[in-house]
Amino acid sequence: MARPRRLLALVVALAAALRWFGLGAESLWIDEIITVRFLAAYAPLELLTAIPSQQPHLPTYYVGLDLWRGLVGSGPATLRVPAAVAGTLAVPVAYLLVRRLYGSSAGLLAAATLAVSRYHVADAREVRMYAFVTLGVLASTYLFARLDEGRRAAVAYLAVTLLALSLHPLAVFLPLVHATFLVVERVASTPCSGWTAPRTWWPVALLALPVLAVGGFGLASFLDGARLTFVATPGAREVAVVLGSFLGRWSWPWNALVGVGCGLLALFGLWRGRREPATRLLACWLAVPLAGLLAVSYLATPVLFDRYAIVAAPALPFLVVRGVLALDVPDATDTPDTRLATARGLRIAVAGCLLLALASSGVALHTTTDNEEWDSAVATVESRADAGALVVVSDCITRRAYTYYADRSDLTVVGSVGPESGTPHDRTPAAALEPRFAAHQEVWLVFSHVADREERRLERLADERHEQQFERQFVGITVVSYEQPDGESTSPGELPSTGCDVRIGD
């Protein structure tokens, strides 16, 4: 028993290193900045109503983060600490869950895959709630696997699951996974008595009302507040991209090799474990959230996005782990001891290749700049722009990121709404931009999360009276400056609205 614990300690230490090293090295990106701006604009109790009414999210994480911010400050590193803690704690919880399902060896390998996973490392390094959602999903499912132990486990399961439901609207799929599994076990040809006992059913049934209330309200809020123009109507390719994101991100052809290899291992694990309740649980865990997102995508609005499928994310690598443990060698003339040793060596080799592949993607987060470089982009504009210059940021959401890092008050900063904006605002007409451009000798365009056609439209409007002087690319951001060649500008008069009404901090 001491050896698995020592190995688990090493895995947790690796997970902590990947999540904590350089935590404040990169600037906040747009979603993090929006989170921080809400904290600055509202008191903790006000967040309880402000978040559901203005964001497609629930307020629990925001309130907790606001209390943390009041204790330690609002620097990028300190704000990311809670997510790093949650991401690190998720690793031993994954070990406990998979150990209960398949044993210590499987638990260690599952914990290691979660420790080096780019998907989960990235979530644990930003000011968002997703690392907490993963921790809640793992803890809830672990307690679900212990429901046959009695009332104490049932109460803990109810409490943890309700907390997970309060973190994100799409966590509504979590109890649906558990309920679906229990139904599957009921109709299975060889049901497991522990899973079908009444003491297992009643906590899940008791969650039906809060799931319908909290989950239904949260999902309705999410769909009402989300305008996910960046999410395509899902097909086979989009499903494959989401599944691949649960494993990592690689360049071609490594993405295909790793994806196909892990997919075959997961399918092999499903086949070999088809009579095991544990494997059927993993199958439900992966299938139910994806099926739910596909249904919402076709019935309401496209929502099949890797981050919104977070409830299902741990299930795929755990199925891959099941596939690794199912590897065997054919019967031959070798002695049973030799065959067992050969099979064990095969599993160790495949497990090592799996971890190396996943780690190559997870470690890459520390060797490249992944977040948008808003601090550098804004500093460039403010160091080069003359007083009175116009800065047009496309669009409203990214304007919030610009003004978060801006210091100068002598520049005019406006947002321009594009045709594929993630906000409910209508596209900014040319008639609202042309007089602004004409009224300023110097114009700066800042592009981020904007369609190419919108970028070309703004550049054409700037080119009508101005000449391009400067352009620089940053990670996720493009900055371009223009000047009027004759040095003259017209009187603006009364300027029409750009339609970019930013409610949380100009």
N, C-alpha and C positions, 0 to 999 in steps of 0.2 A: 504493500500500500504506500510505502514511503516513496518508492520510485515514481509512480504516477504523479504524486504531489510535487516532487521536485521538478519533473518535466513540465507540469502545469505552471509552476512558478516561473520557469524559463519562458514559456509561451506568453504568459501575462506580462512579463518584463519586456518581451519583444513588442507586444501590442502597445504597451505604455510608451515605449521609445518611439514607435511610428506615429503615435497620436500626439505626443507632447513635444517632440523635438521641433524647434522653430515655430512654435504655435503662433507667434505674433509677427513672423517674418513677412508675410504678405498682407497687403491692405485688405480692408473689408470689401467684399463684392456686393452687388446691388441688393440681393436678397437680405444679406446681413445688415446693410445700411438701413433698409426699410424697417427691419426689426428694431434696430437701435433708435430710429426716429420715433417709432411708436412709444418706446420707453421714455424718451425725452419729452414727449408731448402729453402723456397721461400719467396720472397717479395709479398705483397698483389696483385700487378698486375700480377706477374708471376703465382700466384695461378689460375688465370683465364684460363690459358692453361694447367698448370701442372696437376690439378685435373682431368679434363676430359680425359687427355691422359694417366694417370697412375692409376686412381681409377674409380670404377663404380659409380661415384657420380658427382654432379654438384658443381660449386665453390662458390655459393653465401654464404652459411653458413661459409665456410672456410675463406673467405675474411673478413666477419663480425667478426668472432672469432679472427682473427689475429689482427684486429684493437683494439678489446677489450683487448687482451693480451698485446698489446703495452701500454695500459693505466694502467692496474692493475697488470700485472705480470702473471706468468705461473704456480702457485701452483694448485694442484688438486681442491681445493675449489673454487678459483677464476675462473678457467676455466669452472667450472660447473655452475656458477651463471647464465649465459644467458639462459641455458636450464631450470634452476629452475624458472626463471622469466617467460619464455614462458609457462611452465607447470602450473604455478599458474594462469596466465592470461587466460588459456584455460577454466578454471572452470566457471568464470562469462560469458564468451562467450557461453559456452554450455547452461547456464541458459537462456540467451537471445534467443538463437535459439529454444530451446524446449518450452519456454514460448510462443513464437510466434506460434509454431505448435499446442500446446495442453493446454497452460495456465500456471499460476504461480506454482501450485502444482507440475505439471509434470516437470517444469523447475528446481525447487528446488531439486526434487528427482534425475533428470538427472545430475545436478551439483554435488550432493553428491556422486553419483556412480563414476563420473569421479575423484572426489577429493580423494577417497580412493582406486581407482583401482590400483592394483599392476603394470599392464601393463603401465599405464601412469605415475605413481610415479617413476618407474624405468627409463623411458625415460627422465624424468625431473631431474635426478640425475647423468647424465653422459655427457661427452664432445662429444656429437653427435647432429645431426640435427633433430632427430625424434620428440622432443617436439615442435619444431617450425613447423614441418609438420602438427602435430595434430592441433596446433593453427591456422595455415593457412587453413586447411580443415574446421574447425568449423566456422571461420570467413567468409570464402567464401560461405559456405552453408547458413549461417545466412543472408548474403547480397543477396544471390540468392533468399531466401524466401521473400525478400523485393523489388524485381525487379519491382513489379507493382507500386512502389511509384514514379517512374519517373527517369529522367536522372541522377540525383546525385547518386542515389543508383546503377544505372547501371555502372557509371564510377568507383565507389568504388569497385563494384564487379569485374570488369575487372582488376583493379590494384592489389587487394588482391589475386585473382586467379592466375595472372601471377607471383606474388611473390611466391606463394605456389608451382607453377610449377618449379620455379628456385631452389627450395630447394632439391628436390630429383627426379630422373627420373620416379619413379613409381607414383608420384603425377599426372602423365598424366591421371590417372583414374578419377580424381576429376571432370573436366569438362565433361567427358564422363558420369559420374553419372547424372549430371544435364541434359545433352542432352537426355539421355535415359528416364529420368523421364518426360521430356516434350513430348517425343514421346508417352509414355504410357498414359499421360493425353489427348493427341490428340485422341487416339483410345478408351479411357475409355468410358463406357456406360453413365456415368454421369460426364463429365468433369467439372472442375472448371474454370470459365471464367477468373479469375485472372491469373491462370497459363498459359492459352493458348493465352493470349493477345499478340499482336506483340511486345509491349514494354518489355515483358518477354523473347521473343525469340531472339531479335536482339543481346543482349550482349553475349548470349551463342553462337549464330552463328558467331559473330565477333571473338570469341576465337578459331574458327576452324583452322585458319591459324597458329597462334602462337602455338596452341596445336600440330599441325602436325610438326611444325618446332622444337620447344623447346622439346616437349615431345618425338617426334620421334628421335631426336638427343640424348636426354638423355637416352632413352630406349636402343637405339643401343649401346651407350657408356657403359651402365650398362651391357648389355649382352656380349659385347666384352671384358670387363675388369673383369667380374665375372667368377670365376671357383668354383661354389658352390657345392663342393663335399659333404658338410654336409647336403644338402637338398635332400631328397629322392623324387623319382617320386611319385606325389601325388595320393592317393586313398581316400576312405571314411575315413579311420583312420586319415590321415594327415589333411584332411579338418576339422575333429572334433577337432584335437589338436589345430589348428589355431584358431578356434572359441572359444575353451575353454580358450586359452591364453588371449583373449580379456576380459575375466572375472577375471582371477587370476590363482593362482597355489596352489593346495592343495594336500595332501597325500591321498591315498586310505583309506576309501571309500568316503571321503568328496568331492573329485574331481568329482566323479560320481553323488553324490547327488546334489551338487550345479549346475553342468553342466546340468543334466536332469531337475532340477527345473527351472533354468533360460531358458532353451530351451523351455519348455512347456509354460512358461509365454510369451516368445517372439512369439511363434506360436499363442497363444491365442490373443495377441495384434494384430498380423497380421490379424487374422480372424475377430476380432471385429472391426478393423479399415480399413477393406478392401475397404470400400467406401469412405475413407478419403484421400484426396490428401497428407496430411502430412504423413500418414502411408505408402502410396505407395512410397513417397520420401525415407523413411527409408529403405523400401524393396530394391529399386534400389541402394541405398547407400551401402547396405551390399552385394548385389548380383553382381553388375557390377565389382568391383575390384577383387573379388574372381574368377569370371568367366574369367576375363582377365588374372589373374595369372595362372589359370588352362590351358588356351589356350597356353600361352607362355611356360608353363612347358611341354606340350606335343608336341608343334611345334618346340621349340628351346632347352631350357634347364630348368630343374626343378627350380622354383623360388617361390613355394608356401611355404612361411616362415612367421611366425607371424609378424616379423618386416617389411617385404616387403608388407604385407597386411595392413599397417597402415592407409591407406585412409579409409578402411572399419571399422576400430576398434571402433569408437564411435557409429556406427549404432546399433550394437547388444545390448549393455546396454540400449540404448534409446528405442529399441523395447521391451526390458524387462520392462522398465518403462511404456510403453503403455499398456502392459499386466497387470501390477499391477493396473493401473487406470481403467482397464476394469472389474476388479473383482466386482462381485455383489452377492446378495443372492436371492434365488428363491422367487417368490411371495408366500405369505402365508396369514394367517389370521391377521398378525400383521398390525398395522397402518402404513401408508406411512412414518411417521416420525421415527417410530421404525426401519423400514426396511432400511431407509437411514442411520440411526445411526449405524446399524449393518454392513452395507456395508462399511461405512467409517472406522469403527473399524477393519474390515477385511483387508482393503487396508493398513492401518497404520501398522498392525501387519506384513503383508507380506513385506512391504517396510522396516520395521525395521530388519526383518530376512535377507533380501537381503543385506542391508548395513552392517550388522554384518558379514555376510559371506564374502563379498568383502573386508571389512576392515581387517579381520583376515589374508587375504593373503597380503594386502598392507602393514600392519604394520610389517609383518614378515621381510620385507626388513631391518628394524632397529634392529632386534633381531638376525640376522644371517649375516655372511660374505658372500656376493654374488659375489663380484668381485674376479678375480684371484689375488692371493697374490704375485705379482711379486716383490714388495719391500722386503718382508721377504725371499722369495726364493733366490733372488740374494744376499742378505746380508748373508745368510747361506753359500752359495758357497764361497763368497769372504772371509768370516771369517775363513773358514776351509781349503781352497785350498792352496797348496804350490806354490811358484813362478814357472812359467813355465808349470803349469798344463793345460791340454786340456779340454775345455768345449764344448760339442756338444749339440746344442739346436735343437730340432726337432719341427718346421722346420723353413723356412726362415722368415715367419711372426712373429713367436714367438721369433726368434732371435732378432728382433727389440725391443721387449718388454724387453728381458734380457739386451741388451746393453743400453737401456734407463736408467735403474737403476744401471748399473755397474759403478764402480769407478776405479778398478784396471786395469793397463795397462800391467801387467806382466803375464796375463793369455791369452792363445790363444782361442778365441771364434769363432767357425764355426757353420754354419747351415747345417742341413741335411734334404733333401726333401723327404717326405714320399709319398707313392702311392696314397694317398687321400688328397694331399696338396691343399690348396686354392689358390696356386700361379700357374702361367703358366710353372714353371720349371719342368723338368723331374726328376724322382726319382734318388736320389743319389746312385750310385752303391757301392757295398761293396769294390770294388777296389780303390775307392777314400777315403774310411774311414780306411781300414786296415792299410796302412802305417802311417797314423796319429796316430792311437792307438798305433802302435808299437814304434813310436818315442817319446812317452810320458810315463813316469813312472806313472803319476797320470792322470786319466780320469774322468770327470764328465759328466753325461748324464742328460739333463733337458727336460722333456716331458710336453707338453701342447697342447691340440687340435690335438692329434695324434692318429691314429688307433692302436688298441692293437697289431696287427700283426707287425706294424712298431716298436713299443716299444720292442717287443720280438726280432726282428731282430737286433736292436742296442745292446740289452743286450747280445745276442749271440756273436756278434762281439767283445764286450768288454771282455767277458768271455774267449776268446781264449788265451789271454796273461795276463789278469789281474784277480784279485779277488775282489769281492764286499766288500767294507768296511763300507758303510754308505747309508742309505735311509731315506728320510723324505717326507711326504705328506703335501702339502699345498692345499688351495682351488684352484682347476683347474690346479695344477702343481705337478709334481713328480720330486724329485732330488735324483740321485743315484751317488755314487762315487766308483771308482775302483783304485787299485794299482797293479803294477807288483810285484810279490812276491820276485823276485831275485834282485829287485832294479836296473835292467839294461834296457836300451832302445836302439833301433837301430837307425842308421842314416837315416833320412827320404829321403834324395835326393830331387828330384823334385816331388812335390806332385800334383796329378791331382785335378782338380776343383771338388768341391762338388755339383756344379750346383746351388748354393744358392747365386745368385747375388743380394744383397740387395741394391736397389738404393737410398733409403731414410735413410741415417744415418747408418753406420756400428756399 
